[in-house]
Amino acid sequence: MKNLIWILAGVIILMACNNSVTEEKANTTALVDSIQIADNQYCYENAGGGDSIRLQIDQVGMDVSGELLYAIRGKDRNEGTVQGEWLGDTLLVDYLFQSEGSLSSRQVVFLKKDSLLIEGYGASEEKDGKLKFINRAELKFGTGIQLKQSDCQQGGAGAGEAVSAASSGAASSPVSGKGEDQGSEVLFMFRWELKELNGNPIEIDKRAQFFLLFTPGQVGRVSGKGGCNRLTGTFELVGERGMKFGAIASTKMACPEMEQETTFLKALADANQWKIIDNQLFLSKDDSNLAVFQSVTVK
Protein backbone atom coordinates (compact mmCIF):
# COMPACT_ATOMS: atom_id res chain seq x y z
CA MET A 1 0.00 0.00 0.00
CA LYS A 2 2.84 2.37 0.91
CA ASN A 3 4.55 1.63 -2.41
CA LEU A 4 1.31 2.51 -4.25
CA ILE A 5 1.06 5.84 -2.41
CA TRP A 6 4.67 6.72 -3.32
CA ILE A 7 4.03 5.83 -6.97
CA LEU A 8 0.90 8.02 -7.10
CA ALA A 9 2.80 10.91 -5.50
CA GLY A 10 5.56 10.59 -8.08
CA VAL A 11 3.04 10.63 -10.94
CA ILE A 12 1.38 13.80 -9.56
CA ILE A 13 4.75 15.59 -9.21
CA LEU A 14 5.76 14.58 -12.75
CA MET A 15 2.46 15.85 -14.17
CA ALA A 16 2.90 19.18 -12.34
CA CYS A 17 6.43 19.61 -13.73
CA ASN A 18 5.25 18.86 -17.27
CA ASN A 19 2.42 21.40 -16.93
CA SER A 20 4.92 24.03 -15.72
CA VAL A 21 7.23 23.40 -18.69
CA THR A 22 4.28 23.50 -21.10
CA GLU A 23 3.04 26.78 -19.59
CA GLU A 24 6.53 28.32 -19.82
CA LYS A 25 6.81 27.33 -23.48
CA ALA A 26 3.34 28.73 -24.17
CA ASN A 27 4.27 32.04 -22.54
CA THR A 28 7.48 32.26 -24.57
CA THR A 29 5.58 31.46 -27.76
CA ALA A 30 2.99 34.14 -26.94
CA LEU A 31 5.76 36.74 -26.54
CA VAL A 32 7.30 35.84 -29.87
CA ASP A 33 3.88 35.70 -31.58
CA SER A 34 3.18 39.25 -30.40
CA ILE A 35 5.78 40.46 -32.91
CA GLN A 36 3.80 41.68 -35.90
CA ILE A 37 5.01 42.44 -39.40
CA ALA A 38 5.05 45.92 -40.87
CA ASP A 39 3.51 46.14 -44.34
CA ASN A 40 6.18 48.31 -45.93
CA GLN A 41 9.18 50.53 -45.36
CA TYR A 42 9.73 53.73 -47.35
CA CYS A 43 12.54 56.26 -47.50
CA TYR A 44 12.57 59.76 -49.02
CA GLU A 45 15.26 62.42 -49.53
CA ASN A 46 15.20 66.01 -50.76
CA ALA A 47 15.04 66.08 -54.54
CA GLY A 48 17.34 69.07 -55.06
CA GLY A 49 19.52 71.73 -53.46
CA GLY A 50 22.34 71.47 -50.95
CA ASP A 51 20.10 70.90 -47.91
CA SER A 52 19.75 67.49 -46.30
CA ILE A 53 16.21 66.33 -45.50
CA ARG A 54 15.49 62.65 -44.99
CA LEU A 55 12.37 60.76 -44.01
CA GLN A 56 12.17 57.06 -43.24
CA ILE A 57 8.83 55.49 -42.32
CA ASP A 58 7.46 52.05 -41.54
CA GLN A 59 3.83 51.43 -42.42
CA VAL A 60 1.32 49.09 -40.78
CA GLY A 61 -2.04 49.51 -42.50
CA MET A 62 -2.43 53.29 -42.76
CA ASP A 63 -0.40 53.97 -39.61
CA VAL A 64 3.22 55.09 -39.96
CA SER A 65 6.18 55.72 -37.66
CA GLY A 66 9.81 56.51 -38.31
CA GLU A 67 12.50 59.20 -38.33
CA LEU A 68 12.84 62.64 -39.90
CA LEU A 69 15.94 64.82 -40.32
CA TYR A 70 16.12 68.49 -41.34
CA ALA A 71 19.58 69.97 -42.01
CA ILE A 72 18.80 73.23 -43.85
CA ARG A 73 21.42 75.91 -44.43
CA GLY A 74 20.93 78.92 -42.18
CA LYS A 75 18.58 77.08 -39.82
CA ASP A 76 19.02 74.94 -36.72
CA ARG A 77 19.50 71.28 -37.54
CA ASN A 78 16.93 68.98 -35.97
CA GLU A 79 16.23 65.25 -35.99
CA GLY A 80 13.53 63.18 -34.34
CA THR A 81 10.72 60.68 -34.64
CA VAL A 82 7.43 60.82 -36.52
CA GLN A 83 4.13 59.12 -35.76
CA GLY A 84 0.95 59.50 -37.81
CA GLU A 85 -1.18 58.15 -40.62
CA TRP A 86 -2.06 58.30 -44.30
CA LEU A 87 -5.26 60.23 -45.06
CA GLY A 88 -5.76 59.31 -48.70
CA ASP A 89 -2.79 60.86 -50.54
CA THR A 90 -1.82 63.00 -47.54
CA LEU A 91 0.64 61.95 -44.84
CA LEU A 92 0.01 63.71 -41.51
CA VAL A 93 2.48 63.06 -38.68
CA ASP A 94 3.49 64.41 -35.29
CA TYR A 95 7.19 65.27 -35.35
CA LEU A 96 9.01 65.05 -32.00
CA PHE A 97 12.50 66.46 -32.30
CA GLN A 98 15.47 67.84 -30.43
CA SER A 99 16.95 71.17 -31.46
CA GLU A 100 19.31 73.49 -29.60
CA GLY A 101 19.06 71.39 -26.45
CA SER A 102 15.26 71.35 -26.14
CA LEU A 103 12.52 68.88 -27.04
CA SER A 104 9.73 70.15 -29.32
CA SER A 105 6.72 68.75 -31.17
CA ARG A 106 4.85 69.93 -34.25
CA GLN A 107 2.63 68.59 -36.99
CA VAL A 108 4.18 67.94 -40.41
CA VAL A 109 2.20 67.13 -43.55
CA PHE A 110 3.16 65.80 -46.99
CA LEU A 111 1.17 65.36 -50.20
CA LYS A 112 2.12 62.31 -52.28
CA LYS A 113 2.46 62.76 -56.05
CA ASP A 114 3.87 59.73 -57.84
CA SER A 115 7.27 59.08 -56.18
CA LEU A 116 7.41 62.52 -54.54
CA LEU A 117 6.33 63.80 -51.14
CA ILE A 118 5.65 67.55 -51.10
CA GLU A 119 5.65 69.24 -47.70
CA GLY A 120 2.68 71.45 -46.91
CA TYR A 121 2.55 74.72 -44.99
CA GLY A 122 -0.15 76.59 -43.13
CA ALA A 123 -0.95 78.65 -40.06
CA SER A 124 -0.26 76.83 -36.79
CA GLU A 125 -1.01 77.32 -33.12
CA GLU A 126 0.37 75.76 -29.96
CA LYS A 127 -2.04 73.36 -28.28
CA ASP A 128 -1.20 70.96 -25.45
CA GLY A 129 2.51 71.67 -25.91
CA LYS A 130 2.49 70.94 -29.66
CA LEU A 131 2.26 73.11 -32.76
CA LYS A 132 -0.82 72.06 -34.75
CA PHE A 133 -2.26 73.31 -38.01
CA ILE A 134 -5.23 75.61 -37.42
CA ASN A 135 -7.11 74.61 -40.58
CA ARG A 136 -5.75 71.73 -42.67
CA ALA A 137 -8.13 72.63 -45.49
CA GLU A 138 -6.03 75.76 -46.08
CA LEU A 139 -2.65 74.02 -46.32
CA LYS A 140 -0.49 74.98 -49.31
CA PHE A 141 1.74 72.45 -51.09
CA GLY A 142 2.86 74.32 -54.22
CA THR A 143 6.15 75.70 -52.87
CA GLY A 144 6.85 73.02 -50.29
CA ILE A 145 10.01 70.95 -49.88
CA GLN A 146 10.00 67.99 -52.25
CA LEU A 147 11.28 64.60 -51.16
CA LYS A 148 11.98 61.85 -53.68
CA GLN A 149 11.64 58.17 -52.84
CA SER A 150 15.04 56.56 -52.26
CA ASP A 151 16.64 53.23 -51.39
CA CYS A 152 16.30 52.48 -47.65
CA GLN A 153 19.35 50.20 -47.79
CA GLN A 154 21.55 53.28 -48.13
CA GLY A 155 20.64 54.37 -44.59
CA GLY A 156 17.79 56.20 -42.91
CA ALA A 157 17.39 59.59 -41.34
CA GLY A 158 20.57 60.54 -39.59
CA ALA A 159 22.40 57.38 -40.66
CA GLY A 160 26.11 57.59 -40.05
CA GLU A 161 25.80 61.01 -38.38
CA ALA A 162 25.16 60.02 -34.79
CA VAL A 163 27.75 60.06 -32.05
CA SER A 164 27.72 58.99 -28.44
CA ALA A 165 26.46 61.80 -26.25
CA ALA A 166 28.86 60.72 -23.55
CA SER A 167 31.89 60.93 -25.85
CA SER A 168 30.87 64.04 -27.77
CA GLY A 169 30.34 66.20 -24.71
CA ALA A 170 27.18 67.58 -26.31
CA ALA A 171 25.76 70.47 -24.31
CA SER A 172 22.24 69.30 -25.11
CA SER A 173 22.45 66.21 -22.90
CA PRO A 174 21.09 66.78 -19.39
CA VAL A 175 23.65 64.50 -17.77
CA SER A 176 23.23 64.07 -14.05
CA GLY A 177 26.01 63.39 -11.58
CA LYS A 178 27.94 60.18 -11.96
CA GLY A 179 25.94 57.13 -10.97
CA GLU A 180 22.63 58.98 -10.38
CA ASP A 181 19.32 57.96 -11.89
CA GLN A 182 18.01 60.25 -14.65
CA GLY A 183 14.35 60.99 -15.32
CA SER A 184 12.09 59.87 -18.16
CA GLU A 185 12.63 63.15 -20.06
CA VAL A 186 16.08 61.85 -21.02
CA LEU A 187 14.47 58.72 -22.47
CA PHE A 188 12.82 60.83 -25.18
CA MET A 189 15.80 63.02 -26.03
CA PHE A 190 18.16 60.53 -27.67
CA ARG A 191 18.50 57.58 -29.92
CA TRP A 192 19.56 54.56 -27.84
CA GLU A 193 22.10 52.19 -29.39
CA LEU A 194 22.49 48.70 -28.01
CA LYS A 195 25.84 48.01 -26.35
CA GLU A 196 25.05 44.86 -24.35
CA LEU A 197 22.48 42.07 -24.75
CA ASN A 198 21.92 39.43 -22.06
CA GLY A 199 25.32 40.26 -20.61
CA ASN A 200 27.13 39.94 -23.95
CA PRO A 201 28.76 43.06 -25.45
CA ILE A 202 27.71 44.15 -28.95
CA GLU A 203 30.54 44.80 -31.38
CA ILE A 204 31.10 48.55 -31.77
CA ASP A 205 30.58 48.54 -35.55
CA LYS A 206 27.20 46.78 -35.10
CA ARG A 207 25.72 48.96 -32.36
CA ALA A 208 24.17 51.50 -34.75
CA GLN A 209 22.14 48.67 -36.31
CA PHE A 210 20.39 48.00 -32.98
CA PHE A 211 18.67 51.11 -31.65
CA LEU A 212 15.43 52.46 -30.16
CA LEU A 213 13.67 55.83 -30.29
CA PHE A 214 10.95 56.63 -27.76
CA THR A 215 8.05 59.07 -28.25
CA PRO A 216 6.12 60.13 -25.12
CA GLY A 217 2.42 59.62 -24.52
CA GLN A 218 0.04 57.89 -22.13
CA VAL A 219 0.74 54.95 -24.43
CA GLY A 220 4.08 55.92 -25.97
CA ARG A 221 5.52 54.92 -29.32
CA VAL A 222 8.81 53.16 -29.90
CA SER A 223 10.65 52.71 -33.19
CA GLY A 224 14.10 51.58 -34.18
CA LYS A 225 16.03 48.74 -35.72
CA GLY A 226 16.80 45.20 -34.59
CA GLY A 227 20.01 44.60 -36.53
CA CYS A 228 18.28 43.80 -39.82
CA ASN A 229 14.65 44.92 -39.71
CA ARG A 230 13.01 48.19 -38.77
CA LEU A 231 10.79 48.08 -35.66
CA THR A 232 7.76 50.02 -34.48
CA GLY A 233 5.35 49.54 -31.61
CA THR A 234 4.06 50.86 -28.29
CA PHE A 235 5.27 51.01 -24.71
CA GLU A 236 4.01 52.20 -21.32
CA LEU A 237 5.88 53.59 -18.33
CA VAL A 238 4.34 51.99 -15.25
CA GLY A 239 4.88 53.26 -11.72
CA GLU A 240 8.28 54.63 -10.76
CA ARG A 241 10.56 52.50 -12.95
CA GLY A 242 8.28 50.01 -14.68
CA MET A 243 8.08 49.60 -18.47
CA LYS A 244 5.90 47.39 -20.61
CA PHE A 245 6.29 46.99 -24.39
CA GLY A 246 3.23 46.26 -26.52
CA ALA A 247 3.25 44.31 -29.79
CA ILE A 248 6.31 45.13 -31.90
CA ALA A 249 5.92 45.28 -35.69
CA SER A 250 8.91 44.63 -37.93
CA THR A 251 9.77 44.73 -41.61
CA LYS A 252 10.31 41.51 -43.56
CA MET A 253 13.93 41.62 -44.68
CA ALA A 254 15.89 38.38 -44.24
CA CYS A 255 19.53 38.73 -43.21
CA PRO A 256 22.26 36.13 -42.66
CA GLU A 257 22.39 36.60 -38.86
CA MET A 258 18.83 36.70 -37.51
CA GLU A 259 19.45 34.98 -34.18
CA GLN A 260 20.68 38.14 -32.47
CA GLU A 261 17.66 40.10 -33.71
CA THR A 262 15.32 37.42 -32.33
CA THR A 263 17.11 37.62 -28.97
CA PHE A 264 16.80 41.42 -29.02
CA LEU A 265 13.03 41.26 -29.69
CA LYS A 266 12.65 38.67 -26.92
CA ALA A 267 14.45 41.00 -24.51
CA LEU A 268 12.01 43.82 -25.33
CA ALA A 269 9.05 41.48 -24.81
CA ASP A 270 10.43 40.33 -21.44
CA ALA A 271 11.49 43.74 -20.07
CA ASN A 272 9.43 45.16 -17.20
CA GLN A 273 11.85 47.73 -15.71
CA TRP A 274 13.98 50.60 -16.94
CA LYS A 275 16.51 53.08 -15.59
CA ILE A 276 18.96 55.61 -17.04
CA ILE A 277 22.32 56.16 -15.33
CA ASP A 278 25.02 58.40 -16.84
CA ASN A 279 23.13 58.45 -20.16
CA GLN A 280 22.97 54.66 -20.36
CA LEU A 281 19.56 52.99 -20.59
CA PHE A 282 19.10 49.68 -18.76
CA LEU A 283 16.15 47.43 -19.63
CA SER A 284 15.67 44.60 -17.17
CA LYS A 285 13.29 41.95 -15.92
CA ASP A 286 12.84 41.69 -12.16
CA ASP A 287 16.17 43.51 -11.54
CA SER A 288 18.08 41.27 -13.99
CA ASN A 289 19.59 43.26 -16.89
CA LEU A 290 18.47 42.21 -20.36
CA ALA A 291 19.82 45.05 -22.51
CA VAL A 292 22.03 48.11 -22.04
CA PHE A 293 21.92 51.07 -24.45
CA GLN A 294 24.15 54.13 -24.93
CA SER A 295 22.55 57.52 -25.60
CA VAL A 296 23.35 58.89 -29.05
CA THR A 297 22.91 62.43 -30.31
CA VAL A 298 23.58 64.32 -33.54
CA LYS A 299 26.81 66.20 -34.20
N, C-alpha and C positions, 0 to 999 in steps of 0.2 A: 504493500500500500504506500509506504514511504517513497519507494522508487517511482511509483506512478505520479505522486505529487511533485517530486523533483523534475520528472520529465515534462509534466504540464507547465510547471513554472518556467522551464527552459524554453518551451515553445512560445509562451506568452512574451518573454523577453526578446526572443528572436523576431517575433512579429512586430513588436514595438520599434526595434532598431530598423527593420526594413521600412516601416512607415515613415520614420524620421528621415532616412536617406531619400525615400521617394519624394517626401515633402520638400526637402532641400533642393533636389534636382528640379522639381516643379517651380520653386521660387526662382532659381537661377534661370530657367527657361523663360519664365514670365518677364524677367528683367531684360533678357536679350530680345524677346519678342516685342518689347515696348519700343525698340528702335525702328522707326518708320523710314521710308525712302522718299527723299525729295524728288519731285517730278523732273525738274530741270535746273541747270545752273547757267547763268548768263553773265557776261562781262562786257563793259562798254568803256571806251576812252574818248577823250575830246578829238574831234575830227580835224581840227586845224589850229594853228597858232602855237606859241611857245609855252602856253600854260599846261599844267598837268592836272587833269581831272579824270578820276577813275571810279567806276561803279561796278561792284560785283554783287550779284544777288542769287539767292537760292529760292526756288519757287515750289510751294506745296499747294496744289489747287490754285487759287487766286492770291494766296498769301505769300508775301516775300519777306526776306530778311537778308542782311549782308553788310557790306562795308562801302563807305564813300570817302573819297579824298579830294580836297580842293587845294591846289597849289597855284595860285594866280598871282602874277607879277603885280607888285604894289599893294597887295592885300595880305592879311595874316593867313598863314597856312593852317588848315584844320583838317582833321581826320576823325572818323567815328563810325558808328553803326546806324543802319537804317532798318525800319520795321514798318510794313504797310501792306498795301494790296493793289491789285489791278482793278480799275473801274472801267471796263471796256478797253479802250486804247490808251487810257490814262493811268499812269503809275503815281500813286500818292503815298508818301512815306513820312514817318517822323525821323528826323535826323538828330541823333545825339552825338555831340562832338566836343572835343577839347581844343581850346584855342587860347593862347596867352595865359595859360595856367588856370583857366576856369572851365566849368562844364556847362554847356548850353544845349538847348533843344529848339528846333524849328521844323515846320513842315516844308517839304520839297516835293515838287510835282514835275513829271515828265510826260510829254505826248509822244507816242510811238508812231513813226512813219517809216514803213519798210524796215531797214536795219538801223535806223537812227532813233535816238531819244532826244527830244528837244525840251530843254528846261523852260518851265513857265514862271511868270512873275506876276505879282499882284499885291495890293495893299494887305498888310498884316497887322495883327494886334497881339499883345501878350495876354495869354489866358492860362491860368493854372501853371505858371512858370514856363510856358512854351509859346513861341511865336506861331500863330495860326493865321491862315488866309481868312480875310473878312468875308469875301464873297467869291467862291471858286468859279462861279459863272462868268466873272469878269477877268479871269486870268488871261494873260497874253503870252503867246508862244512864238511869235514871228521873229523876234530878235534874241531868243534865248540861246544859251550854250547848247551846242550839238554834240552828242556822244555817239560814236559809231561802234557797232558790235565788234568785239575782238575775241581772240583766243584766250580762254581762261587758263590754259596751261602755261602761258607766259607770265603768270603771277597776277594776284588780285590787287585791290586797293592797298597802297602802302607797301607792296611786296619789296623786300630787299632794302627798305629805308627805315627799318625800326632798329632801335638800339636799346640795350638794357638801361632802364632809368637809374639803376644803382651805379652803373659804370659811367654813364654820361654826365652825371651831376646835374641833371635837368632841374631848373628852378621850379618847374611846374609840379614836381612831385612832392606832396605833403608828407614827407618822411618824418616819422616820429623818432623818438630816442631809440637807441639800440635795444632790441629785445622787447619793445613794448608793442602791445596789440594796437592795430590801426582799425578805424571804423569802416563801415560799409561804403562810405563815399569813395574811398580809394578803390574799391572793387570795380566801380564804374568808370574810372579815369584812365585805365590802361588796357592794353592787350596783354594777356597772360600766356607766356610760353612755357611749355612743359619742360622741366629740368630733371624730374625724378618720378618714376612710376613703380609703385609697389616696392619701394626701396632700391630700385635699380636706376642708376643715372642714365639720362638720355644724352646721346652724343651731341656735342655742341652744334655741329652742322645740320642736325635733324630737328633741333628744338623749334625752329620757326615753322615747321610743318605740323606741329601739335600746339594749338593755341585756342584760347577762349576769349570772347568779348561779352560783357554783361551789360544789359540795358535795364534800368530800374523800372519798377512798377509793382502793384500789389501782387500780380503774377508777372515776374520779370521775363525778359527774353535773353536767350544765350545763343551765340553763334560762334563759329570757329572752324577748325580743321582738325581731323584725327589722324594726320600723317598722309593719307591718300585722299579721302573724301571730305567735302565740306559738310558742316553740321549746323543744325538750327533746332531750337526747341524752347522750352520754358523752364523756369526755376522759381522757387520761393525761399525767402529767408524766414526762418521759423525761430521765434524766441530770441535769445541773446546771441547764439552762435550756431543755430541750426540751419541747414540748407537741404532742400529736396528738389531734385531734378525731375521734370516731367518727361514725356516721351521725346526722344531725340530723333529728328529726321536727318538722313544723310543722302548724299548723291550716290551714284551707282558705279563709279569708276572702280575697276579691278586693278590692283597693283601687286607686284611680286611679294611684298611682305605685308600681309594683312593681319597677322597674329597680334602685332603690337597695337594696331588700331582697335581690334576687338577687345583687348585688355583695357585700353584707354576708355572705351565706351562702357565697359563693365564697371570700371572705377567710378565713372560719373553716376551710373545707375545705383551703385552701392553707397555713395557718399551721403552722409547725413549731418556733417559738421564742417565748418569753415573757420579760418582765422587768417589774418594778414599780419606778419611780423617783418619789419625792415623791408617792406615792399616785396615780400614773398607770400604767395597764397598757398595755404595748406588745405587740401580737401581730405577728410578722414571719415572713418566709420567707427563710432564708439571709441574715440580717442586713438585709433590706430591709423596712421597716415597711409593714404592711398596714392595721392599725387601731390607734387610740389611744383609750383609755377613761379617764374620770375616776371616781375612787372616790366613792360616794354613800352617805350614812348617813341615819338617821332623826333628826328634831329631837327 
